[in-house]
Amino acid sequence: MNPKLAPAAEAVRTRRAYFDSRFGQLHVRTAFPATGGFDEQVTLFCLHPEHSSSRIFAQFLAEIADVRSVYAPDLPGCGESDPSAASSAADAADAIFDLANDLRLRQIDLLAIHSAAAIALSLAAARPELVRRLVLIGVPAAERLPKVIAPVLLMRTRLESPEGLAKLKAAIPHAKFEDIADYTDDLFDAQPQTLAKQVGAFLSGRP
């Protein structure tokens, strides 16, 4: 066949949708592999930091969803999602659990940025049968962090303090650490392909 006439590869499909949770509706950005979900790996949930929304993952979703379905919700009270009463990490973790349950997912992976890392750790500690692997970009500012048994990749930024790293290492002594040089607030817009490669390798169990 003439290469010029070969059909183009199907692109990752991205959508937006609303799902019900115990706190009302969650607005969620989604991305699916061109295979339609039949050959994908464990579904990934992406959690944005406070005072933000799932919009920060808009470029990243198309890169990471080549072999897995991905869901990036607006956490309760953020973006276009309804708020919870307490606006706590525990409430947000409950909303993520509701989303996974609504999708009938038996296992998920979690990616979380800074303050959302506390939500990811809370869910992983409370639902170890659900959360398979975690990728944390930055350390959450918390007095106490729950201990989790799931494998964790911490992508360190220039914003971490020695105290924050010490707390995380105490809670997750077997975490894998990688450094991200020149961290900026638009990291997912500036380097979506690089991040997708690093995150995807860890989630796939590759060194």
BELSULBEL-V19825 format. One record per residue. N is the residue number from 1. RES is the residue in one small letter. SS is DSSP state (A for helix, B for strand, O for the rest). PHI is phi as a letter, one per 20 degrees, with the letter a starting at -180 (none if undefined). PSI is psi as a letter, one per 30 degrees, with the letter a starting at -180 (999 if undefined). Layout:
((N,RES,SS,PHI,PSI) (N,RES,SS,PHI,PSI))
This chain:
((1,m,O,none,k) (2,n,O,f,k) (3,p,A,g,e) (4,k,A,f,f) (5,l,A,e,f) (6,a,O,f,k) (7,p,O,f,k) (8,a,O,f,k) (9,a,O,f,k) (10,e,O,f,k) (11,a,O,e,l) (12,v,O,f,k) (13,r,B,e,k) (14,t,B,d,k) (15,r,B,b,l) (16,r,B,c,k) (17,a,B,b,l) (18,y,B,d,k) (19,f,B,c,k) (20,d,B,e,k) (21,s,B,c,l) (22,r,O,f,f) (23,f,O,d,g) (24,g,B,p,b) (25,q,B,e,k) (26,l,B,d,k) (27,h,B,e,k) (28,v,B,c,k) (29,r,B,e,k) (30,t,B,c,l) (31,a,B,b,k) (32,f,B,c,k) (33,p,O,f,l) (34,a,O,f,f) (35,t,O,f,f) (36,g,O,n,g) (37,g,O,n,f) (38,f,O,e,f) (39,d,O,d,g) (40,e,O,f,l) (41,q,B,e,a) (42,v,B,g,k) (43,t,B,f,k) (44,l,B,d,k) (45,f,B,d,k) (46,c,B,d,k) (47,l,B,d,k) (48,h,O,e,l) (49,p,O,f,l) (50,e,O,f,l) (51,h,O,m,h) (52,s,O,b,a) (53,s,O,b,l) (54,s,A,f,f) (55,r,A,g,f) (56,i,A,f,f) (57,f,A,e,g) (58,a,A,g,e) (59,q,A,f,e) (60,f,A,f,e) (61,l,A,g,e) (62,a,A,f,f) (63,e,A,e,e) (64,i,A,e,f) (65,a,O,e,g) (66,d,O,f,f) (67,v,O,c,g) (68,r,B,b,l) (69,s,B,f,k) (70,v,B,c,k) (71,y,B,c,k) (72,a,B,c,j) (73,p,B,e,k) (74,d,O,f,j) (75,l,O,f,l) (76,p,O,g,k) (77,g,O,n,f) (78,c,O,d,l) (79,g,O,l,b) (80,e,O,d,g) (81,s,O,e,k) (82,d,O,f,k) (83,p,O,e,l) (84,s,O,e,l) (85,a,O,f,e) (86,a,O,e,f) (87,s,O,l,h) (88,s,O,d,l) (89,a,A,f,e) (90,a,A,f,e) (91,d,A,f,e) (92,a,A,f,e) (93,a,A,f,e) (94,d,A,f,e) (95,a,A,f,e) (96,i,A,f,e) (97,f,A,f,e) (98,d,A,g,e) (99,l,A,f,e) (100,a,A,f,e) (101,n,A,f,e) (102,d,A,f,e) (103,l,O,e,f) (104,r,O,l,h) (105,l,O,e,k) (106,r,O,e,f) (107,q,O,b,k) (108,i,B,c,l) (109,d,B,d,l) (110,l,B,c,k) (111,l,B,d,k) (112,a,B,b,k) (113,i,B,d,k) (114,h,O,l,c) (115,s,A,g,e) (116,a,A,f,f) (117,a,A,f,e) (118,a,A,f,e) (119,i,A,f,e) (120,a,A,f,e) (121,l,A,f,e) (122,s,A,f,e) (123,l,A,f,e) (124,a,A,f,e) (125,a,A,f,e) (126,a,A,f,e) (127,r,O,c,i) (128,p,O,f,f) (129,e,O,f,f) (130,l,O,e,e) (131,v,B,e,j) (132,r,B,e,e) (133,r,B,b,l) (134,l,B,c,k) (135,v,B,d,j) (136,l,B,d,k) (137,i,B,d,j) (138,g,O,n,l) (139,v,O,d,k) (140,p,O,f,k) (141,a,O,e,j) (142,a,O,b,k) (143,e,O,f,e) (144,r,O,c,k) (145,l,O,d,k) (146,p,O,f,k) (147,k,O,e,k) (148,v,O,c,l) (149,i,O,d,f) (150,a,O,f,k) (151,p,B,f,k) (152,v,B,c,k) (153,l,B,d,k) (154,l,B,d,j) (155,m,B,e,j) (156,r,B,f,k) (157,t,O,d,l) (158,r,O,f,f) (159,l,O,e,f) (160,e,O,f,k) (161,s,O,e,l) (162,p,A,g,e) (163,e,A,f,e) (164,g,A,f,e) (165,l,A,f,e) (166,a,A,f,e) (167,k,A,f,e) (168,l,A,f,e) (169,k,A,f,e) (170,a,A,f,e) (171,a,A,f,e) (172,i,O,c,i) (173,p,O,f,f) (174,h,O,d,g) (175,a,O,f,k) (176,k,B,e,k) (177,f,B,d,k) (178,e,B,c,k) (179,d,B,e,k) (180,i,O,d,j) (181,a,O,f,k) (182,d,O,l,h) (183,y,O,g,k) (184,t,O,c,l) (185,d,O,f,f) (186,d,O,d,h) (187,l,A,g,e) (188,f,A,f,f) (189,d,A,e,e) (190,a,A,f,e) (191,q,O,c,h) (192,p,A,f,e) (193,q,A,f,e) (194,t,A,f,e) (195,l,A,f,e) (196,a,A,f,e) (197,k,A,f,e) (198,q,A,f,e) (199,v,A,f,e) (200,g,A,f,e) (201,a,A,f,e) (202,f,A,f,e) (203,l,A,f,f) (204,s,O,e,f) (205,g,O,n,g) (206,r,O,e,k) (207,p,O,f,999))
